[in-house]
Amino acid sequence: MGRVFKKGKYWIVDYFADGKRHRQKHSRDKKLARLYLGEIELQIAREELRLPTDIAIEKFFESFLSYIEQHLSPKSVERYKSVIGNFKKFLTRSKPLSMLSRVSPQVIEDFKTWRLRKVTKVTINHDLKMLASMFNWAAKRNYIKRNPAKEVERFRVELKQARFFSREEIRLILESSSDHMRPIYMILLHTGMRKGELANLEWRDVDFERGVIKIIPKAGWTPKGKRGREIPINEELLPVLLKLKAGSKGGHVVEKTNDKPYNRGLWLNFKRLSRKLGIEDVNIHTFRHTFASYLVMSGVDLVTVKELLGHTEITMTMRYAHLVPSHKTAAVNRICNLTQVGTNLAPEEGQGAQVMRYH
């Protein structure tokens, strides 16, 4: 028989299996710890218990990175490496742990506090999301029994209202840009694509017959969220794309030299232009915000905007919700005649066979 006991703020689950004694820090809730113990004892009785094999933290990170290098984009791998590097630095300075099983929810909480001294809450939430993904991977491979990051709450942060170009700023940008850059800005304004999506867009992804642009995974590159989508080509963008296609010498929509997709230099061009025009607090991502903002202000619902942008969660699209107050008012006003029958709620004679009576 096993038992649960409290140590500090957490309840410990204590039991025997395979001739050995096992202790696991579970949670701050005694009831949950007891339920977990009951589950363990049932698995032992059925001979179904699979005890975690554990692994050295350093070895785990090596295995995880080796795995994602084969399955994720180089950019995603770099993000994971950054989070791993910060977490290892924290462990070296604050929590000298050697085995993965020793990483508890409290360790993750302490990591949050440590990171808060240097970065924003938004960045920390991103770190926690990636740590949770890593520990999920570990749990599936039976290195740990439970994901310690799942019990750690993320910071509540307000979504920053997106900066978008005014119509005058759009006019200035298009009139002041070069013949080479103007079509690129037009594509961004009329599709809301991310810069990586545009850089990897090929002509085979542009279906002129159906009138859509397909954002799909490529060798060595995957769209954010790992989801493909289609963006309709509107009437203003169509001639721009047709002219660009006619003059194209390679497979990419946006070319630099030798059919290679543009690199950072493309976005630096806009940085220089915006400074020249005195347009402040903008970057290449502002084109995406502009696309979404004008859709919302034109009455397009947020769910449709979410699909066009390729957001995985509606919470990301909600940053544009402040732009729809007039449309909410118009929607509610559509039912104004609902109660214009006055105080007499019964239908007039001859308007229907059924009469609803109120007592």
N, C-alpha and C positions, 0 to 999 in steps of 0.2 A: 504493500500500500504506500501511496505517496502522501505528501502533505504540502501545504502552502504556508509560508510565513513571511512576515514583513521585515524588510531591511531598508532603512532609510525611508524614501518615499515610495518604493516599489515592493510588490509582492513577488516572492520567489517560489517557483514551482520545483519541488524536490521529489525525485522518484528513482527507482532502481530499474535498470534494463540491461540486458546482456551481461549480467554479473557486475555491473558498475553503477555507481551512484551519479546521478545527473542533476544539476541545478541550473535553472534558467531564470533570469530576471524577466518577468512577464509584463506587468502593467501596474498602474496605481489603483486598479479596481480589484478588490478581493473576489468578487463574484465572477469576474472574467477569468481570473487566475484559477479558481476552482473548476470552472467549466473546461478550461484548457487541460487541467490535470485529469478530469474525467475522460476527456478525449484521448489523452495519452494512455491511460489505464485500459481503455477499451481497445486501442490498437495493440497494446501489449498482449491482452487476452486473446485477440484474434491473430496474433503473430504477424501483424501488418505494420508494426512500427519501423519506420526508416529513420534512424538517427543521423543527424547531420555529420558529414565527414570533416567539416572545418577545413580551413586553409589559411596559410599565412597571408596577411594583408598585402604584402608586396607581391606575392605570387598571384593573388587574386586579381590585382590591378593589371599585371602583365597578361594574364589569361583573357581578361575582359577586353583590353585594348587589342589584343591579337584577333579576337572575335569580331569586334566592330570594324576593324580595318578591312575586313572582308565583306562587310554587309552595309556599311554606312558611307556617306560621302566624306571626302577629306575634310571639308569644313566642319561637319558634325564630329568627326574624330578629334579635331583640334579643340573643339569646345569641351569634349569629355576630358581630354588631356589637361586642359586648364583647370577644370573642377577637381580632378584627381590630384593635380599638383598642389592646389590650395588645401585640400583635405589632408594630404600627407604632411604639408608644412604645419598645419594645425596639430596633427597627431605628434609630430616631432617636438613641438614646443609645449604642448599642453597635456596630451594623453599618450604617453609612450606605450602603445598596444602593439602586440605582435600578431595575434590571431584575429581573423574576421569575426568570429563569434563573440568577441569582446566588445564589438561596436554596438552599443546599446542606444535606445532612444535619447538617453541623457547625454551621450557623447555627441549625438547630432544636435541636440539643443545647445550644447556648449559651443559647437562649431558655428551655429547661428550667431551667438553672442560675439564670438571672436571675429567673424566676418563683418559684423555690423559696425565695427570700428573703422572699417576701410571702404565699404561699398554700400550701395543703396539696398533697401528692402526688396526692390524688384529684382536686383541681381541675386540676392540671397535666395529668393523664391525659385529663381531659375536653377541655382546650385542644388537646392533641395529636390527639385523635380528630377534632375539628372542623377543625383545620388539614389533616389528611390528607384529609378530605372536600373541602375547598376545592381542594387541589392535584390531587386526582383529577379534579375538574371542569376544571381548567386543562389537564391532560394530554389529556383527551378532546377539547378544542378546539385541541390542538396548540400551546399556548403554551409548554409544556415537554415534554421527552422522557420524564422519569421523575418520580415523586412523591418528593420528598426526605424527606417525613415518614414514609414506609414503612420506611425504614432505621433509624429512631429508636425505641429500645425505651422502652416506658412503664414507669413505676415499679410495682414489685410492692407491692401494699397488701392488708392483710387486711380482709375485709368486716366492718364493725362489726355486732355482734349487734343485731338490731332490738329496740327498746323497744316492748312491747305492754302493754295495760291488763290488770290483774288482774280477776277476776270482781267483786271488791268495788269496784274503781274504775269498772267498767262500771255497776254498780248505782247508785253515787253520781251518776254523770254523768246517767243516764237519769231518776233520781228528782229531781234538782236542776234539770234543764233545763226551759225553757218549753214550752208546748204547741206552739208554732211550731217550736222547734228540735229537739224530741225525735224527730220522724219523720226529720229529716235525719240525726241521729246513728244512728238505726236502719238507714237505707239504707247508710250508710258501713260500719257494723259487719257487715252481712250481705252486702255485695257487694265490699268492698275497692276501690271505685272511687277514682281520683285525684280531687282537688278540681276540676280542670279538666273532668274527665269528668262529674262531678255537675252542675257549673254549666252545662254545655252539654246536659244530658240533657233530651230532650223526651218528651212523652207518647206520641208516635208511635213512640218507640224502646222502649216498654214493651209487650211482646206478652203480654197476659194469657192469651190462648188457648193459646199454646205454653208459657207460664210462663217467659219469659226477658226479660232486659234487653239491648238491643243497643247496644254502644258503636261508633258509626260516625262517619266524617268528616262535617263540616258545612261550609257556606260560611263561610270565614274561620277555621275551626278543624279541626285534625286530631289524633286521639289520638296520644299518645307512641308512637314506633316506627312510626307510619303504618299500624298494623294495627288492624282492627276485631276485635271478639270478642263473645261472648254469655255472660252470667252468669245462671245459673238463679235463679229467685225461690223461696226456701224458704218453708216453711209459716208461719214466724213473721213474715216480711217481707210476705207477700201481703196480709193485712188492713190493714197500715199503708199500703201503696200504694193499695189500693182506697179507703180513707177519704180519703187525700190527693187522689186523683183526683176523688172526689165533690165536694170543696170547692174544686177548682182553677178558676180563672177564665181561665187562659191556656194557652199551649202548653208552657211549661217545667215540669218536675217541681218544681224549686226556684225559686220566684218571689220577686221583691222588690216592684216596682211596675211597672205597665204592661207586664206580660209580659216583663220584662227579667230575664236571669239574674243571680243574686247576684254581687256583686263581693267585694272584700277584707273588707267588713264582716261577712260570714258567718263567716269564719275568726277574726276578732277577737272575735266573740261567744264562741267556744270558749276563746280565750286568757284572757278575763276569767273564765269559769266555772272553768277548771282552776286558776287562781290562787286563786279563792275557796274551792275544795275542797282546796287544798293538794296537788294532783297535779302532781308536778314532772317536768321533762325530757320533756315531751310537746308535740305540736302536732297539727294536723288530719291529718297523714300517719300519725300513730300509729294511727288507726282502720284504715288499710290494713294496717299491720303486725299489728294485732290479728286481723283477718280471716284473714290468712295463717298466723299462729302457731297459732291454735286449730284450723285445718284440719289442719296438720301434726301437732299433738298428738292429734288425733282419728284419726290413721292414714291421712290422705290422702297419696298419693305426691307427691313434689316436681314431677314432670312435670305432673300435673293442676293443682297450685297455680300453676305457671308459666303455664299457659294461662288460668286464671281471673284472674290478676293482669295478664296482657297483657305479660309480660316477653319481650323478644326473645331473651335469652340465659339459659340455665339458671344461669349463674354468679351472676346477681342473686338468683335464688330460693334459692341455696345458703346465704344468710345465715340461713335458718330451719332448716338441717340439724341444728344442735345440739339441736333440740327432739325429734329422733326416735330417740335411743339405745334406748329401751325397745322401740320398734317394730322396730328392727334385730335386737334380741335375740329378739323373738318370731318374726321371720321365719326366723332361723337355727335356732331351736328346732323349727321344723316338720319338719326333716329329722333329728331326733335318732334316729329308728328306722332310719336308713340303715345304721348299722353295729352294730346290736344282734343280729347273727347270730353273734357270738362269733368264735372263731378258725377255725372250720370254715366256709369260704367256699363249699363245694359244697352244692347244694340237697339237702334231705332226699329220701329215696326216695319216688317217686310224685309229687313236686312239679313235675317237668318232664322232658322227654325229653333236653334238652341239659345236659351237665355240663361246667363250665369247670374245667380242671385248671391248677394253678400249679406250676411247676418251679423 
